[in-house]
Amino acid sequence: MTEGELTVAILREIRDEVRKTNDRIDQTNDRLDRVVEQQIRHATAIVGLEAAQRDTAEILRGLVRVVQEHNARIDNVILGPMGETVREHETRLRRVEERLGIEPAGK
């Protein structure tokens, strides 16, 4: 083999190895592209979940306010003047039932 042929053979081997390296780089880039696409999809989903969480939290805060308002109204009925009237009526009804010899309701 002449010196020129040897040089050409070496250059061909280098060219072939560079092509293989380029193919591997292309495969790596394809895998990286897929990973990036997945990360973008995941990030988009996370942003959507965060928005849904904020909306849910706001709804729950509203429900808590409504429940607190209802609790205050119920407390007013039970502990306030209306509750006192109901308790007085219960007492009077029990006395009437006792006087008449009627079994009290709920027993």
PyMOL commands that set and color helices and strands:
alter all, ss='L'
color gray80, all
select helices_A, chain A and resi 3-79+81-100
alter helices_A, ss='H'
color red, helices_A
deselect
rebuild
show_as cartoon
